[in-house]
Amino acid sequence: MTSARARPRLLSVFATFAVGGPQVRFAALANHYGLAWRHTIVAMDGRLDCAARLSPGLDVTFPEIEIRRGSVLANLSSFRRALKDLAPDVLVTHNWGSIEWAMANLLLGGARHVHIEDGFGPEEARAQIRRRVLTRRLVLRRSMVVLPSLTLRAIATDVWRLPAGRLRYIPNGLDLDHFRPEGPVAVLLAPGEGPLVGTVAALRPEKNLARLLRASRLLLDQGVGLRLAIIGDGPQRLELEALTAELGIAGAVLFTGAVQDPAAIYRGLDVFALSSDTEQMPLSVLEAMATGLPVAATSIGDLPQMLAPENGPFLCEPSDAALARTLHSLLGDAALRRRLGAANRAKAERDYNEQAMFQAYGALLRQATG
């Protein structure tokens, strides 16, 4: 067995290591490659919920790093010291929330750097912030930049103006056997009557779950029977529960909180809904596709390319009324839901097997570690 000292160390920095798409993907990659690398994980907000998804036998450490919110200069100094002390072979940063680490590494002339960009928060949902564009253009010009989305690859090329040779398009993938249509079903005791609409999301502003709640109100006003399950947790939970009561739809909505493994829950849904203002290649949509579900969603990011062509007409503009109309079309036709679900499953099998993702990331990290 290769000694621990000989195995390359990856320092992976996240704005948060709470459960979300980038964190779940990281856990899958780390578990797949086992002891090929030593892992050091930094969560800028201190949350480490996704550590529960890491296999017990991995070589993983979670160092405590001094982080001062809003103090770039202090953080740059702290992160430079951490980079010297930890001496990673590769620094892997994730999204804008970790960009100060990329800056510190550039100033230090330290480890090789891989940056993975999955998308944007609510502040950049409609337009890029110029200061961030210029920062990315400067800080990432010598880094390897991974983009799971064709939309993001175009932004990195045309807006950030990063060298094409530094960009790597690696679509997300998932365990197609685990997220299969057949298997154990978690029965959600969502109140009300009618088909069960579900979404799996962190309860954050850019997910705009208020839009899904208001669309549900519109449908219920029209006499359309439905039940809604919101699977996930986050800073907006109390606000969304209050809105549910204000809309008078508490009798049709279930908030489940965070679910460690939602595979069985997907199998209990009739329709998967996504109401976000900004996404690129959402993992939840891939999981829904693999489970054989039809998807009603706002037409953002790579969704038009991700979904089966048959599901394309059920993407809509980001408005309450448009989402309500799209859901209405699916809720009233069980045969249509089955056809779309089968088409989405076939598309997932063809394009989004996690083995291809593992191979692509493995080749990239082996190249980065020399």
GIFEN-V897500 format. One record per pair of residues at least 24 apart in sequence whose C-alpha atoms are under 8 Angstrom apart, sorted by the first residue. I is the first residue (numbers start at 0). J is the second residue. D is the distance in Angstrom with one decimal. If there is no record, write none. Layout:
I;J;D + I;J;D
This chain:
3;37;7.4 + 6;34;7.9 + 6;35;6.4 + 6;36;5.4 + 6;37;6.4 + 7;35;7.7 + 7;36;5.3 + 7;37;6.1 + 7;87;7.6 + 7;88;5.8 + 7;89;7.9 + 7;368;6.7 + 8;36;5.8 + 8;37;4.6 + 8;38;5.8 + 8;39;7.2 + 8;87;5.1 + 8;88;5.3 + 8;89;6.7 + 9;36;6.8 + 9;37;6.2 + 9;38;5.1 + 9;39;6.1 + 9;87;5.7 + 9;88;6.1 + 9;89;5.1 + 9;90;6.0 + 9;91;6.9 + 10;38;6.1 + 10;39;4.7 + 10;40;5.9 + 10;41;7.6 + 10;87;5.8 + 10;88;7.9 + 10;89;6.3 + 10;90;4.9 + 10;91;5.9 + 11;38;7.3 + 11;39;6.2 + 11;40;4.9 + 11;41;6.3 + 11;90;6.2 + 11;91;4.6 + 11;92;5.8 + 11;93;7.7 + 12;40;6.0 + 12;41;4.8 + 12;42;6.1 + 12;43;7.5 + 12;90;7.8 + 12;91;6.3 + 12;92;4.9 + 12;93;6.2 + 12;97;6.1 + 12;100;7.7 + 13;40;7.8 + 13;41;6.2 + 13;42;5.0 + 13;43;6.2 + 13;92;6.5 + 13;93;5.4 + 13;94;7.6 + 13;96;6.9 + 13;97;5.9 + 14;42;5.6 + 14;43;4.7 + 14;44;6.3 + 14;93;7.4 + 14;94;7.7 + 14;96;4.8 + 14;97;5.8 + 15;42;4.8 + 15;43;5.7 + 15;44;5.5 + 15;45;6.8 + 15;46;5.8 + 15;47;7.3 + 16;41;7.9 + 16;42;5.4 + 16;45;7.6 + 16;46;5.5 + 16;47;4.7 + 16;48;6.1 + 16;49;5.7 + 16;50;7.5 + 17;46;5.7 + 17;47;5.6 + 17;48;4.6 + 17;49;5.3 + 18;48;6.1 + 18;49;4.9 + 19;200;7.9 + 19;201;6.9 + 20;281;7.0 + 20;282;5.6 + 20;283;7.8 + 21;93;7.7 + 21;117;7.2 + 22;49;6.5 + 23;49;7.0 + 23;52;7.6 + 24;171;7.8 + 26;50;7.8 + 26;52;6.1 + 26;53;5.5 + 27;53;7.8 + 28;357;6.3 + 29;53;7.3 + 29;57;7.8 + 30;54;5.8 + 30;57;7.4 + 31;357;7.6 + 33;57;5.9 + 34;58;6.6 + 43;96;7.9 + 43;97;7.6 + 71;99;7.3 + 74;99;7.3 + 75;99;6.5 + 75;100;7.2 + 75;102;7.3 + 75;103;5.2 + 76;103;7.5 + 78;103;6.1 + 79;103;5.4 + 79;104;6.7 + 79;107;6.6 + 82;109;7.5 + 83;109;7.9 + 86;110;7.4 + 88;368;6.2 + 89;113;7.2 + 89;367;6.8 + 89;368;6.5 + 91;115;7.3 + 93;117;7.7 + 94;118;7.1 + 94;119;7.8 + 95;119;7.8 + 101;138;6.7 + 101;139;7.6 + 102;138;6.0 + 105;138;7.0 + 111;142;7.5 + 111;367;6.5 + 111;368;7.7 + 112;142;5.3 + 112;143;6.4 + 112;367;7.8 + 113;142;5.7 + 113;143;4.8 + 113;144;5.8 + 113;145;7.3 + 113;367;7.8 + 114;139;7.6 + 114;142;6.8 + 114;143;6.2 + 114;144;4.8 + 114;145;6.1 + 115;144;5.8 + 115;145;4.7 + 115;146;6.2 + 116;144;7.3 + 116;145;6.3 + 116;146;5.6 + 116;147;7.7 + 116;151;7.8 + 117;146;6.5 + 117;147;6.5 + 117;148;7.6 + 117;151;7.8 + 117;279;6.6 + 117;280;7.5 + 118;151;7.3 + 118;277;7.6 + 118;278;6.2 + 118;279;5.7 + 119;277;6.8 + 119;278;7.4 + 120;205;6.0 + 120;277;7.4 + 121;204;6.3 + 121;205;4.6 + 121;276;7.4 + 121;277;7.2 + 124;205;7.3 + 124;276;6.1 + 124;277;5.1 + 125;277;7.8 + 132;158;7.2 + 132;159;5.6 + 133;159;7.1 + 135;159;6.4 + 136;160;6.3 + 136;161;6.2 + 140;165;7.7 + 141;165;7.3 + 143;167;7.3 + 145;169;6.6 + 146;170;7.5 + 147;171;5.9 + 147;279;7.8 + 147;280;6.6 + 148;279;5.8 + 148;280;5.7 + 148;300;7.5 + 148;301;6.2 + 149;301;6.6 + 150;279;6.9 + 150;300;5.9 + 150;301;6.2 + 151;279;7.1 + 169;356;6.5 + 169;359;6.7 + 169;360;7.6 + 170;280;7.8 + 170;351;7.3 + 170;356;6.7 + 171;280;7.3 + 171;282;7.2 + 171;351;6.7 + 171;353;7.2 + 171;356;6.3 + 172;285;7.7 + 172;351;4.5 + 172;352;5.1 + 172;353;3.9 + 172;354;7.4 + 172;355;7.4 + 172;356;5.7 + 173;285;7.5 + 173;286;7.4 + 173;351;6.5 + 173;352;5.7 + 173;353;4.3 + 174;352;6.6 + 174;353;5.7 + 175;289;6.1 + 175;347;7.7 + 175;348;7.0 + 175;352;6.4 + 175;353;7.6 + 177;262;7.0 + 178;262;5.5 + 178;286;6.2 + 178;287;8.0 + 178;289;5.6 + 178;290;5.2 + 179;289;5.8 + 179;290;4.7 + 179;291;7.3 + 180;266;6.3 + 180;289;7.2 + 180;290;4.4 + 180;291;5.5 + 181;266;7.7 + 181;290;8.0 + 182;263;7.2 + 182;266;7.7 + 183;263;5.5 + 183;266;7.7 + 184;263;4.5 + 184;264;6.2 + 184;265;7.9 + 184;266;5.5 + 184;267;5.6 + 185;263;5.0 + 185;264;4.9 + 185;266;7.3 + 185;267;6.0 + 186;264;7.1 + 186;267;6.0 + 187;228;7.8 + 187;264;7.4 + 187;267;7.2 + 188;253;7.8 + 189;226;6.3 + 189;227;6.9 + 189;228;6.5 + 189;251;6.7 + 189;252;6.3 + 189;253;5.2 + 190;226;6.6 + 190;250;5.6 + 190;251;4.9 + 190;252;6.4 + 190;253;7.0 + 191;224;8.0 + 191;225;7.1 + 191;226;5.8 + 191;250;5.9 + 191;251;4.7 + 191;252;7.9 + 192;224;5.8 + 192;225;5.8 + 192;226;6.1 + 192;251;7.5 + 193;224;4.5 + 193;225;4.2 + 193;226;6.0 + 194;224;7.0 + 194;225;5.1 + 194;226;6.1 + 194;268;7.8 + 194;269;5.9 + 194;270;7.8 + 194;330;6.5 + 195;225;6.0 + 195;226;4.7 + 195;227;5.8 + 195;228;7.2 + 195;267;7.8 + 195;268;5.3 + 195;269;5.2 + 195;270;6.6 + 196;225;7.0 + 196;226;6.0 + 196;227;4.8 + 196;228;6.3 + 196;268;6.1 + 196;269;6.0 + 196;270;4.8 + 196;271;5.8 + 196;272;6.7 + 197;227;5.7 + 197;228;4.6 + 197;229;5.9 + 197;230;7.2 + 197;265;7.9 + 197;268;6.1 + 197;269;7.8 + 197;270;6.4 + 197;271;5.1 + 197;272;6.0 + 198;228;6.6 + 198;229;5.3 + 198;230;6.0 + 198;271;5.8 + 198;272;5.3 + 198;273;6.3 + 199;229;6.3 + 199;230;4.7 + 199;231;5.9 + 199;283;6.2 + 200;229;7.6 + 200;230;6.4 + 200;231;5.3 + 200;232;7.5 + 200;283;7.4 + 201;231;5.4 + 201;232;5.5 + 201;233;5.4 + 202;231;6.5 + 202;232;5.3 + 202;233;4.3 + 202;234;6.1 + 202;235;5.3 + 202;236;6.0 + 203;233;6.1 + 203;234;6.1 + 203;235;5.7 + 204;235;7.1 + 205;275;5.8 + 205;276;5.5 + 205;277;6.1 + 206;273;7.8 + 206;274;6.2 + 206;275;4.0 + 206;276;6.2 + 206;277;7.3 + 207;274;5.8 + 207;275;5.1 + 207;276;6.3 + 208;239;7.5 + 208;274;6.1 + 208;275;7.2 + 209;239;6.5 + 209;242;7.5 + 210;274;6.3 + 210;318;7.1 + 210;319;5.4 + 211;272;7.9 + 211;273;7.8 + 211;274;5.9 + 211;319;7.0 + 211;322;7.4 + 212;242;7.9 + 212;243;6.8 + 213;246;7.5 + 213;319;6.2 + 214;319;4.9 + 214;320;6.3 + 214;322;6.2 + 214;323;4.7 + 215;323;6.7 + 216;246;6.8 + 216;247;8.0 + 216;248;6.6 + 217;320;7.5 + 217;323;6.7 + 218;323;6.2 + 218;327;7.1 + 223;327;7.4 + 225;251;7.1 + 225;330;7.6 + 226;251;5.0 + 226;252;6.1 + 227;251;6.1 + 227;252;4.7 + 227;253;6.3 + 228;252;5.8 + 228;253;4.8 + 228;254;6.0 + 228;255;7.2 + 229;253;6.2 + 229;254;5.0 + 229;255;6.3 + 229;256;7.8 + 230;254;6.2 + 230;255;5.2 + 230;256;5.8 + 230;257;6.4 + 230;258;7.0 + 231;255;6.6 + 231;256;4.7 + 231;257;4.1 + 231;258;6.4 + 232;256;4.9 + 232;257;5.0 + 262;286;7.8 + 262;290;7.9 + 265;290;6.6 + 266;290;6.4 + 268;292;7.7 + 269;293;7.7 + 269;336;7.5 + 270;294;6.1 + 270;295;7.2 + 270;329;7.5 + 270;330;7.7 + 270;336;7.5 + 271;295;6.3 + 272;296;5.6 + 273;297;6.5 + 274;317;7.2 + 274;322;7.6 + 275;317;7.7 + 276;317;6.7 + 280;305;7.7 + 285;347;7.0 + 285;351;7.7 + 288;340;6.7 + 288;343;4.8 + 288;344;5.2 + 288;346;7.8 + 288;347;6.3 + 289;343;6.9 + 289;344;4.7 + 289;345;7.9 + 289;347;5.6 + 289;348;7.4 + 290;340;7.7 + 290;344;6.5 + 291;337;7.8 + 291;339;7.8 + 291;340;4.1 + 291;341;5.3 + 291;342;7.6 + 291;343;6.0 + 291;344;4.9 + 292;336;7.2 + 292;337;7.5 + 292;339;7.0 + 292;340;4.1 + 292;341;7.5 + 292;343;7.0 + 292;344;7.7 + 293;329;8.0 + 293;336;5.6 + 293;337;7.4 + 293;339;5.2 + 293;340;4.6 + 293;343;7.2 + 295;322;7.3 + 295;325;6.2 + 295;326;6.1 + 295;329;8.0 + 296;322;7.0 + 297;322;7.1 + 306;343;6.1 + 306;346;7.1 + 307;339;7.7 + 307;342;5.8 + 307;343;5.1 + 307;346;5.7 + 309;339;6.2 + 309;342;7.0 + 310;339;5.9 + 310;342;7.9 + 310;343;7.5
